[in-house]
């Protein structure tokens, strides 16, 4: 099935736009479309909160990473402030997605120095 998002007015693909695409291209009713998108996002968020990695085949991986506390500073005043430990979500695109993205760009020539051969 081929999905087209060229009719979007904004460059962001929102939950509302995804629900509209399910309604238009798959035939789900609007309530089912919205519920399906909400359930999908809730499932991803819940998994990440629980510390479980989320892998979407052909798209990429979402992972939770724990960052250690570290010293920081206020850029305006220069005052040293501690940055507390925290958990962050990281995303790594799959090779398939990277290849698709690169296919839409002109290729950049890679120059290899003789020292690295």
N, CA, C and O atoms as CSV, one atom per row, in Angstrom:
chain,resi,resn,atom,element,x,y,z
A,1,UNK,N,N,0.836,-1.171,0.000
A,1,UNK,CA,C,0.000,0.000,0.000
A,1,UNK,C,C,0.883,1.237,0.000
A,1,UNK,O,O,1.844,1.301,0.766
A,2,UNK,N,N,0.583,2.208,-0.830
A,2,UNK,CA,C,1.370,3.431,-0.919
A,2,UNK,C,C,0.619,4.548,-0.225
A,2,UNK,O,O,-0.538,4.825,-0.542
A,3,UNK,N,N,1.286,5.191,0.729
A,3,UNK,CA,C,0.670,6.287,1.466
A,3,UNK,C,C,1.278,7.595,1.008
A,3,UNK,O,O,2.497,7.718,0.894
A,4,UNK,N,N,0.438,8.556,0.750
A,4,UNK,CA,C,0.909,9.857,0.307
A,4,UNK,C,C,0.607,10.893,1.369
A,4,UNK,O,O,-0.509,10.959,1.883
A,5,UNK,N,N,1.605,11.704,1.700
A,5,UNK,CA,C,1.408,12.780,2.667
A,5,UNK,C,C,1.683,14.135,2.025
A,5,UNK,O,O,1.923,15.114,2.732
A,6,UNK,N,N,1.652,14.203,0.721
A,6,UNK,CA,C,1.961,15.436,0.012
A,6,UNK,C,C,0.887,16.494,0.184
A,6,UNK,O,O,1.137,17.666,-0.098
A,7,UNK,N,N,-0.306,16.116,0.641
A,7,UNK,CA,C,-1.378,17.081,0.798
A,7,UNK,C,C,-1.296,17.831,2.118
A,7,UNK,O,O,-2.131,18.694,2.392
A,8,UNK,N,N,-0.305,17.515,2.935
A,8,UNK,CA,C,-0.176,18.188,4.222
A,8,UNK,C,C,0.187,19.653,4.026
A,8,UNK,O,O,0.999,19.997,3.167
A,9,UNK,N,N,-0.426,20.510,4.836
A,9,UNK,CA,C,-0.179,21.942,4.729
A,9,UNK,C,C,1.050,22.360,5.515
A,9,UNK,O,O,1.671,23.372,5.190
A,10,UNK,N,N,1.411,21.610,6.531
A,10,UNK,CA,C,2.567,21.940,7.356
A,10,UNK,C,C,3.617,20.864,7.180
A,10,UNK,O,O,3.292,19.741,6.793
A,11,UNK,N,N,4.881,21.188,7.459
A,11,UNK,CA,C,5.927,20.188,7.290
A,11,UNK,C,C,5.914,19.108,8.367
A,11,UNK,O,O,6.593,18.094,8.210
A,12,UNK,N,N,5.171,19.288,9.445
A,12,UNK,CA,C,5.122,18.299,10.521
A,12,UNK,C,C,4.020,17.283,10.263
A,12,UNK,O,O,2.924,17.634,9.827
A,13,UNK,N,N,4.322,16.030,10.537
A,13,UNK,CA,C,3.316,14.974,10.428
A,13,UNK,C,C,2.746,14.769,11.822
A,13,UNK,O,O,3.393,14.151,12.667
A,14,UNK,N,N,1.549,15.275,12.075
A,14,UNK,CA,C,0.941,15.247,13.397
A,14,UNK,C,C,0.056,14.018,13.581
A,14,UNK,O,O,-0.246,13.300,12.627
A,15,UNK,N,N,-0.353,13.792,14.836
A,15,UNK,CA,C,-1.270,12.688,15.109
A,15,UNK,C,C,-2.579,12.881,14.347
A,15,UNK,O,O,-3.156,11.914,13.849
A,16,UNK,N,N,-3.042,14.104,14.257
A,16,UNK,CA,C,-4.282,14.385,13.526
A,16,UNK,C,C,-4.128,14.052,12.040
A,16,UNK,O,O,-5.040,13.508,11.417
A,17,UNK,N,N,-2.964,14.386,11.482
A,17,UNK,CA,C,-2.725,14.059,10.075
A,17,UNK,C,C,-2.657,12.545,9.868
A,17,UNK,O,O,-3.193,12.026,8.889
A,18,UNK,N,N,-2.002,11.843,10.787
A,18,UNK,CA,C,-1.938,10.380,10.677
A,18,UNK,C,C,-3.333,9.770,10.735
A,18,UNK,O,O,-3.657,8.876,9.954
A,19,UNK,N,N,-4.156,10.253,11.661
A,19,UNK,CA,C,-5.527,9.743,11.768
A,19,UNK,C,C,-6.310,10.032,10.486
A,19,UNK,O,O,-7.079,9.188,10.026
A,20,UNK,N,N,-6.119,11.206,9.917
A,20,UNK,CA,C,-6.795,11.564,8.675
A,20,UNK,C,C,-6.357,10.656,7.527
A,20,UNK,O,O,-7.175,10.255,6.699
A,21,UNK,N,N,-5.053,10.332,7.483
A,21,UNK,CA,C,-4.546,9.425,6.445
A,21,UNK,C,C,-5.143,8.025,6.597
A,21,UNK,O,O,-5.490,7.393,5.599
A,22,UNK,N,N,-5.267,7.535,7.834
A,22,UNK,CA,C,-5.905,6.228,8.051
A,22,UNK,C,C,-7.357,6.264,7.579
A,22,UNK,O,O,-7.842,5.309,6.973
A,23,UNK,N,N,-8.038,7.358,7.856
A,23,UNK,CA,C,-9.431,7.512,7.433
A,23,UNK,C,C,-9.537,7.515,5.909
A,23,UNK,O,O,-10.368,6.808,5.340
A,24,UNK,N,N,-8.689,8.316,5.246
A,24,UNK,CA,C,-8.788,8.482,3.803
A,24,UNK,C,C,-8.269,7.277,3.016
A,24,UNK,O,O,-8.886,6.865,2.033
A,25,UNK,N,N,-7.142,6.712,3.442
A,25,UNK,CA,C,-6.469,5.723,2.607
A,25,UNK,C,C,-6.742,4.284,3.006
A,25,UNK,O,O,-6.560,3.377,2.195
A,26,UNK,N,N,-7.172,4.057,4.231
A,26,UNK,CA,C,-7.460,2.677,4.642
A,26,UNK,C,C,-8.957,2.456,4.812
A,26,UNK,O,O,-9.451,1.341,4.645
A,27,UNK,N,N,-9.676,3.524,5.144
A,27,UNK,CA,C,-11.116,3.404,5.249
A,27,UNK,C,C,-11.640,3.240,6.662
A,27,UNK,O,O,-12.827,2.978,6.856
A,28,UNK,N,N,-10.776,3.390,7.644
A,28,UNK,CA,C,-11.275,3.368,9.023
A,28,UNK,C,C,-12.107,4.624,9.251
A,28,UNK,O,O,-11.883,5.652,8.613
A,29,UNK,N,N,-13.083,4.529,10.183
A,29,UNK,CA,C,-13.813,5.759,10.464
A,29,UNK,C,C,-12.936,6.682,11.310
A,29,UNK,O,O,-11.915,6.249,11.845
A,30,UNK,N,N,-13.324,7.934,11.431
A,30,UNK,CA,C,-12.456,8.925,12.080
A,30,UNK,C,C,-12.181,8.579,13.541
A,30,UNK,O,O,-11.062,8.777,14.014
A,31,UNK,N,N,-13.160,8.076,14.253
A,31,UNK,CA,C,-12.978,7.720,15.661
A,31,UNK,C,C,-11.990,6.559,15.781
A,31,UNK,O,O,-11.091,6.596,16.622
A,32,UNK,N,N,-12.150,5.534,14.951
A,32,UNK,CA,C,-11.224,4.396,14.973
A,32,UNK,C,C,-9.797,4.835,14.618
A,32,UNK,O,O,-8.827,4.376,15.221
A,33,UNK,N,N,-9.689,5.714,13.646
A,33,UNK,CA,C,-8.378,6.208,13.234
A,33,UNK,C,C,-7.687,6.935,14.379
A,33,UNK,O,O,-6.516,6.684,14.664
A,34,UNK,N,N,-8.413,7.835,15.034
A,34,UNK,CA,C,-7.849,8.585,16.150
A,34,UNK,C,C,-7.473,7.645,17.290
A,34,UNK,O,O,-6.399,7.779,17.876
A,35,UNK,N,N,-8.345,6.702,17.605
A,35,UNK,CA,C,-8.076,5.749,18.688
A,35,UNK,C,C,-6.853,4.885,18.382
A,35,UNK,O,O,-6.055,4.597,19.274
A,36,UNK,N,N,-6.707,4.473,17.130
A,36,UNK,CA,C,-5.566,3.640,16.763
A,36,UNK,C,C,-4.259,4.412,16.907
A,36,UNK,O,O,-3.286,3.883,17.445
A,37,UNK,N,N,-4.225,5.647,16.436
A,37,UNK,CA,C,-3.020,6.480,16.550
A,37,UNK,C,C,-2.710,6.742,18.017
A,37,UNK,O,O,-1.554,6.639,18.429
A,38,UNK,N,N,-3.723,7.080,18.812
A,38,UNK,CA,C,-3.508,7.325,20.243
A,38,UNK,C,C,-2.974,6.076,20.943
A,38,UNK,O,O,-2.068,6.165,21.771
A,39,UNK,N,N,-3.531,4.922,20.613
A,39,UNK,CA,C,-3.088,3.671,21.228
A,39,UNK,C,C,-1.641,3.358,20.848
A,39,UNK,O,O,-0.870,2.877,21.679
A,40,UNK,N,N,-1.273,3.628,19.606
A,40,UNK,CA,C,0.093,3.402,19.138
A,40,UNK,C,C,1.076,4.270,19.917
A,40,UNK,O,O,2.089,3.776,20.412
A,41,UNK,N,N,0.775,5.565,20.026
A,41,UNK,CA,C,1.652,6.471,20.771
A,41,UNK,C,C,1.701,6.101,22.254
A,41,UNK,O,O,2.768,6.141,22.866
A,42,UNK,N,N,0.559,5.742,22.832
A,42,UNK,CA,C,0.524,5.349,24.242
A,42,UNK,C,C,1.371,4.109,24.485
A,42,UNK,O,O,2.078,4.030,25.490
A,43,UNK,N,N,1.310,3.149,23.586
A,43,UNK,CA,C,2.086,1.922,23.717
A,43,UNK,C,C,3.587,2.218,23.671
A,43,UNK,O,O,4.352,1.676,24.470
A,44,UNK,N,N,4.006,3.074,22.741
A,44,UNK,CA,C,5.417,3.449,22.657
A,44,UNK,C,C,5.850,4.172,23.921
A,44,UNK,O,O,6.881,3.837,24.505
A,45,UNK,N,N,5.073,5.162,24.351
A,45,UNK,CA,C,5.422,5.938,25.545
A,45,UNK,C,C,5.481,5.042,26.776
A,45,UNK,O,O,6.418,5.148,27.567
A,46,UNK,N,N,4.497,4.161,26.951
A,46,UNK,CA,C,4.468,3.268,28.112
A,46,UNK,C,C,5.685,2.344,28.118
A,46,UNK,O,O,6.298,2.126,29.164
A,47,UNK,N,N,6.028,1.810,26.968
A,47,UNK,CA,C,7.190,0.924,26.877
A,47,UNK,C,C,8.469,1.663,27.261
A,47,UNK,O,O,9.302,1.124,27.989
A,48,UNK,N,N,8.627,2.880,26.779
A,48,UNK,CA,C,9.821,3.653,27.092
A,48,UNK,C,C,9.878,4.032,28.569
A,48,UNK,O,O,10.949,3.992,29.176
A,49,UNK,N,N,8.749,4.396,29.148
A,49,UNK,CA,C,8.703,4.723,30.582
A,49,UNK,C,C,9.116,3.517,31.412
A,49,UNK,O,O,9.792,3.659,32.431
A,50,UNK,N,N,8.710,2.329,30.975
A,50,UNK,CA,C,9.057,1.097,31.688
A,50,UNK,C,C,10.503,0.675,31.447
A,50,UNK,O,O,10.988,-0.260,32.083
A,51,UNK,N,N,11.194,1.355,30.536
A,51,UNK,CA,C,12.587,1.033,30.258
A,51,UNK,C,C,12.794,0.038,29.135
A,51,UNK,O,O,13.908,-0.447,28.936
A,52,UNK,N,N,11.746,-0.272,28.404
A,52,UNK,CA,C,11.821,-1.220,27.297
A,52,UNK,C,C,12.128,-0.479,26.003
A,52,UNK,O,O,11.476,0.518,25.692
A,53,UNK,N,N,13.107,-0.951,25.251
A,53,UNK,CA,C,13.419,-0.369,23.949
A,53,UNK,C,C,12.268,-0.632,22.985
A,53,UNK,O,O,11.594,-1.658,23.079
A,54,UNK,N,N,12.048,0.289,22.065
A,54,UNK,CA,C,11.008,0.139,21.053
A,54,UNK,C,C,11.695,0.055,19.695
A,54,UNK,O,O,12.412,0.972,19.294
A,55,UNK,N,N,11.471,-1.050,18.993
A,55,UNK,CA,C,12.071,-1.267,17.684
A,55,UNK,C,C,10.958,-1.355,16.655
A,55,UNK,O,O,10.080,-2.213,16.742
A,56,UNK,N,N,11.005,-0.461,15.685
A,56,UNK,CA,C,10.019,-0.457,14.614
A,56,UNK,C,C,10.763,-0.856,13.343
A,56,UNK,O,O,11.568,-0.089,12.814
A,57,UNK,N,N,10.488,-2.048,12.868
A,57,UNK,CA,C,11.193,-2.610,11.724
A,57,UNK,C,C,11.128,-1.681,10.522
A,57,UNK,O,O,10.055,-1.206,10.150
A,58,UNK,N,N,12.277,-1.429,9.922
A,58,UNK,CA,C,12.343,-0.584,8.745
A,58,UNK,C,C,12.307,0.898,9.050
A,58,UNK,O,O,12.394,1.719,8.137
A,59,UNK,N,N,12.178,1.257,10.323
A,59,UNK,CA,C,12.114,2.666,10.704
A,59,UNK,C,C,13.246,3.041,11.651
A,59,UNK,O,O,14.045,3.927,11.351
A,60,UNK,N,N,13.313,2.357,12.809
A,60,UNK,CA,C,14.391,2.651,13.739
A,60,UNK,C,C,14.089,2.183,15.146
A,60,UNK,O,O,13.085,1.519,15.403
A,61,UNK,N,N,14.989,2.548,16.058
A,61,UNK,CA,C,14.893,2.134,17.456
A,61,UNK,C,C,14.830,3.351,18.371
A,61,UNK,O,O,15.578,4.315,18.202
A,62,UNK,N,N,13.927,3.289,19.339
A,62,UNK,CA,C,13.861,4.268,20.408
A,62,UNK,C,C,14.422,3.581,21.646
A,62,UNK,O,O,14.011,2.470,21.983
A,63,UNK,N,N,15.357,4.237,22.323
A,63,UNK,CA,C,15.969,3.644,23.505
A,63,UNK,C,C,16.016,4.675,24.625
A,63,UNK,O,O,16.116,5.877,24.380
A,64,UNK,N,N,15.941,4.180,25.858
A,64,UNK,CA,C,16.105,5.019,27.039
A,64,UNK,C,C,17.568,4.966,27.435
A,64,UNK,O,O,18.161,3.891,27.521
A,65,UNK,N,N,18.142,6.125,27.673
A,65,UNK,CA,C,19.528,6.212,28.109
A,65,UNK,C,C,19.578,7.023,29.392
A,65,UNK,O,O,18.941,8.072,29.485
A,66,UNK,N,N,20.320,6.557,30.374
A,66,UNK,CA,C,20.467,7.292,31.621
A,66,UNK,C,C,21.727,8.136,31.540
A,66,UNK,O,O,22.826,7.620,31.337
A,67,UNK,N,N,21.553,9.436,31.700
A,67,UNK,CA,C,22.690,10.351,31.671
A,67,UNK,C,C,23.126,10.634,33.111
A,67,UNK,O,O,22.300,10.892,33.986
A,68,UNK,N,N,24.401,10.582,33.329
A,68,UNK,CA,C,24.957,10.799,34.665
A,68,UNK,C,C,24.885,12.282,35.031
A,68,UNK,O,O,24.814,13.145,34.155
A,69,UNK,N,N,24.906,12.570,36.344
A,69,UNK,CA,C,24.959,13.983,36.734
A,69,UNK,C,C,26.285,14.588,36.275
A,69,UNK,O,O,27.298,13.895,36.176
A,70,UNK,N,N,26.259,15.880,35.999
A,70,UNK,CA,C,27.480,16.527,35.531
A,70,UNK,C,C,27.433,18.003,35.880
A,70,UNK,O,O,26.362,18.558,36.127
A,71,UNK,N,N,28.592,18.633,35.900
A,71,UNK,CA,C,28.590,20.077,36.159
A,71,UNK,C,C,28.176,20.825,34.901
A,71,UNK,O,O,28.497,20.416,33.786
A,72,UNK,N,N,27.471,21.908,35.091
A,72,UNK,CA,C,27.070,22.751,33.981
A,72,UNK,C,C,27.221,24.203,34.393
A,72,UNK,O,O,27.687,24.496,35.494
A,73,UNK,N,N,26.830,25.105,33.517
A,73,UNK,CA,C,26.878,26.511,33.900
A,73,UNK,C,C,25.790,27.272,33.173
A,73,UNK,O,O,25.383,26.905,32.070
A,74,UNK,N,N,25.332,28.322,33.794
A,74,UNK,CA,C,24.351,29.209,33.207
A,74,UNK,C,C,25.076,30.045,32.149
A,74,UNK,O,O,25.996,30.787,32.493
A,75,UNK,N,N,24.693,29.948,30.884
A,75,UNK,CA,C,25.422,30.674,29.837
A,75,UNK,C,C,25.319,32.193,29.977
A,75,UNK,O,O,26.200,32.921,29.518
A,76,UNK,N,N,24.264,32.663,30.598
A,76,UNK,CA,C,24.080,34.104,30.740
A,76,UNK,C,C,24.979,34.676,31.837
A,76,UNK,O,O,25.622,35.709,31.653
A,77,UNK,N,N,25.014,33.980,32.993
A,77,UNK,CA,C,25.762,34.513,34.135
A,77,UNK,C,C,27.113,33.845,34.333
A,77,UNK,O,O,27.980,34.398,35.009
A,78,UNK,N,N,27.304,32.663,33.753
A,78,UNK,CA,C,28.546,31.930,33.965
A,78,UNK,C,C,28.563,31.162,35.273
A,78,UNK,O,O,29.552,30.508,35.604
A,79,UNK,N,N,27.464,31.242,36.018
A,79,UNK,CA,C,27.366,30.571,37.313
A,79,UNK,C,C,27.344,29.050,37.134
A,79,UNK,O,O,26.625,28.525,36.284
A,80,UNK,N,N,28.137,28.359,37.940
A,80,UNK,CA,C,28.166,26.891,37.894
A,80,UNK,C,C,26.891,26.346,38.529
A,80,UNK,O,O,26.492,26.762,39.617
A,81,UNK,N,N,26.266,25.409,37.830
A,81,UNK,CA,C,25.068,24.754,38.355
A,81,UNK,C,C,25.160,23.262,38.051
A,81,UNK,O,O,25.573,22.868,36.960
A,82,UNK,N,N,24.772,22.436,39.023
A,82,UNK,CA,C,24.823,20.995,38.752
A,82,UNK,C,C,23.646,20.566,37.876
A,82,UNK,O,O,22.523,21.039,38.048
A,83,UNK,N,N,23.919,19.676,36.950
A,83,UNK,CA,C,22.869,19.086,36.118
A,83,UNK,C,C,22.629,17.688,36.671
A,83,UNK,O,O,23.541,16.862,36.720
A,84,UNK,N,N,21.404,17.436,37.081
A,84,UNK,CA,C,21.063,16.165,37.714
A,84,UNK,C,C,21.029,15.023,36.704
A,84,UNK,O,O,20.883,15.230,35.499
A,85,UNK,N,N,21.171,13.806,37.239
A,85,UNK,CA,C,21.032,12.609,36.405
A,85,UNK,C,C,19.617,12.577,35.840
A,85,UNK,O,O,18.665,12.990,36.501
A,86,UNK,N,N,19.490,12.089,34.625
A,86,UNK,CA,C,18.160,12.010,34.020
A,86,UNK,C,C,18.138,10.930,32.952
A,86,UNK,O,O,19.176,10.478,32.470
A,87,UNK,N,N,16.930,10.533,32.600
A,87,UNK,CA,C,16.739,9.564,31.531
A,87,UNK,C,C,16.284,10.315,30.292
A,87,UNK,O,O,15.436,11.203,30.371
A,88,UNK,N,N,16.854,9.955,29.144
A,88,UNK,CA,C,16.492,10.595,27.884
A,88,UNK,C,C,16.175,9.520,26.850
A,88,UNK,O,O,16.657,8.391,26.944
A,89,UNK,N,N,15.370,9.880,25.879
A,89,UNK,CA,C,15.042,8.977,24.780
A,89,UNK,C,C,15.972,9.293,23.618
A,89,UNK,O,O,16.149,10.454,23.249
A,90,UNK,N,N,16.560,8.258,23.050
A,90,UNK,CA,C,17.374,8.426,21.850
A,90,UNK,C,C,16.709,7.661,20.714
A,90,UNK,O,O,16.019,6.665,20.935
A,91,UNK,N,N,16.926,8.138,19.508
A,91,UNK,CA,C,16.384,7.469,18.323
A,91,UNK,C,C,17.529,7.196,17.378
A,91,UNK,O,O,18.355,8.069,17.113
A,92,UNK,N,N,17.573,5.971,16.869
A,92,UNK,CA,C,18.555,5.591,15.862
A,92,UNK,C,C,17.783,5.063,14.653
A,92,UNK,O,O,17.064,4.069,14.750
A,93,UNK,N,N,17.938,5.728,13.534
A,93,UNK,CA,C,17.239,5.325,12.315
A,93,UNK,C,C,17.798,4.003,11.802
A,93,UNK,O,O,18.993,3.734,11.925
A,94,UNK,N,N,16.930,3.186,11.232
A,94,UNK,CA,C,17.357,1.918,10.648
A,94,UNK,C,C,18.124,2.189,9.354
A,94,UNK,O,O,18.021,3.265,8.764
A,95,UNK,N,N,18.886,1.198,8.933
A,95,UNK,CA,C,19.617,1.331,7.673
A,95,UNK,C,C,18.651,1.529,6.510
A,95,UNK,O,O,18.942,2.281,5.579
A,96,UNK,N,N,17.512,0.863,6.562
A,96,UNK,CA,C,16.522,0.990,5.497
A,96,UNK,C,C,16.020,2.433,5.391
A,96,UNK,O,O,15.901,2.971,4.290
A,97,UNK,N,N,15.727,3.057,6.535
A,97,UNK,CA,C,15.273,4.445,6.538
A,97,UNK,C,C,16.390,5.371,6.071
A,97,UNK,O,O,16.150,6.292,5.291
A,98,UNK,N,N,17.603,5.131,6.543
A,98,UNK,CA,C,18.740,5.956,6.118
A,98,UNK,C,C,18.939,5.867,4.609
A,98,UNK,O,O,19.195,6.877,3.953
A,99,UNK,N,N,18.823,4.665,4.061
A,99,UNK,CA,C,18.972,4.488,2.615
A,99,UNK,C,C,17.883,5.237,1.848
A,99,UNK,O,O,18.152,5.840,0.810
A,100,UNK,N,N,16.649,5.196,2.364
A,100,UNK,CA,C,15.556,5.917,1.717
A,100,UNK,C,C,15.806,7.418,1.744
A,100,UNK,O,O,15.565,8.111,0.756
A,101,UNK,N,N,16.284,7.915,2.867
A,101,UNK,CA,C,16.568,9.344,2.989
A,101,UNK,C,C,17.691,9.740,2.041
A,101,UNK,O,O,17.603,10.767,1.368
A,102,UNK,N,N,18.732,8.944,1.985
A,102,UNK,CA,C,19.857,9.249,1.102
A,102,UNK,C,C,19.465,9.170,-0.362
A,102,UNK,O,O,20.048,9.862,-1.196
A,103,UNK,N,N,18.484,8.337,-0.687
A,103,UNK,CA,C,18.036,8.204,-2.060
A,103,UNK,C,C,17.367,9.460,-2.590
A,103,UNK,O,O,17.242,9.630,-3.803
A,104,UNK,N,N,16.935,10.342,-1.697
A,104,UNK,CA,C,16.271,11.576,-2.107
A,104,UNK,C,C,17.215,12.770,-2.099
A,104,UNK,O,O,16.772,13.902,-2.288
A,105,UNK,N,N,18.486,12.545,-1.886
A,105,UNK,CA,C,19.476,13.612,-1.884
A,105,UNK,C,C,20.510,13.328,-2.956
A,105,UNK,O,O,20.767,12.170,-3.287
A,106,UNK,N,N,21.104,14.382,-3.498
A,106,UNK,CA,C,22.224,14.120,-4.388
A,106,UNK,C,C,23.354,13.490,-3.586
A,106,UNK,O,O,23.623,13.898,-2.457
A,107,UNK,N,N,24.004,12.509,-4.164
A,107,UNK,CA,C,25.071,11.842,-3.427
A,107,UNK,C,C,26.255,12.776,-3.265
A,107,UNK,O,O,26.606,13.535,-4.168
A,108,UNK,N,N,26.858,12.699,-2.086
A,108,UNK,CA,C,28.021,13.517,-1.775
A,108,UNK,C,C,29.245,12.662,-2.020
A,108,UNK,O,O,29.350,11.567,-1.468
A,109,UNK,N,N,30.190,13.145,-2.849
A,109,UNK,CA,C,31.383,12.331,-3.103
A,109,UNK,C,C,32.189,12.138,-1.830
A,109,UNK,O,O,32.366,13.069,-1.045
A,110,UNK,N,N,32.668,10.933,-1.639
A,110,UNK,CA,C,33.487,10.617,-0.482
A,110,UNK,C,C,34.930,10.570,-0.932
A,110,UNK,O,O,35.285,9.815,-1.837
A,111,UNK,N,N,35.758,11.378,-0.298
A,111,UNK,CA,C,37.165,11.413,-0.634
A,111,UNK,C,C,37.917,10.630,0.440
A,111,UNK,O,O,37.862,10.974,1.621
A,112,UNK,N,N,38.605,9.597,0.032
A,112,UNK,CA,C,39.352,8.753,0.957
A,112,UNK,C,C,40.830,9.099,0.828
A,112,UNK,O,O,41.413,9.013,-0.253
A,113,UNK,N,N,41.413,9.486,1.936
A,113,UNK,CA,C,42.846,9.809,1.962
A,113,UNK,C,C,43.635,8.525,1.783
A,113,UNK,O,O,43.253,7.486,2.323
A,114,UNK,N,N,44.714,8.578,1.045
A,114,UNK,CA,C,45.550,7.399,0.812
A,114,UNK,C,C,46.054,6.791,2.113
A,114,UNK,O,O,46.324,5.591,2.161
A,115,UNK,N,N,46.187,7.582,3.163
A,115,UNK,CA,C,46.676,7.067,4.437
A,115,UNK,C,C,45.696,6.082,5.063
A,115,UNK,O,O,46.092,5.266,5.895
A,116,UNK,N,N,44.430,6.145,4.678
A,116,UNK,CA,C,43.412,5.269,5.259
A,116,UNK,C,C,43.128,4.044,4.415
A,116,UNK,O,O,42.271,3.242,4.787
A,117,UNK,N,N,43.794,3.869,3.320
A,117,UNK,CA,C,43.558,2.701,2.458
A,117,UNK,C,C,44.346,1.522,2.910
A,117,UNK,O,O,44.267,0.456,2.300
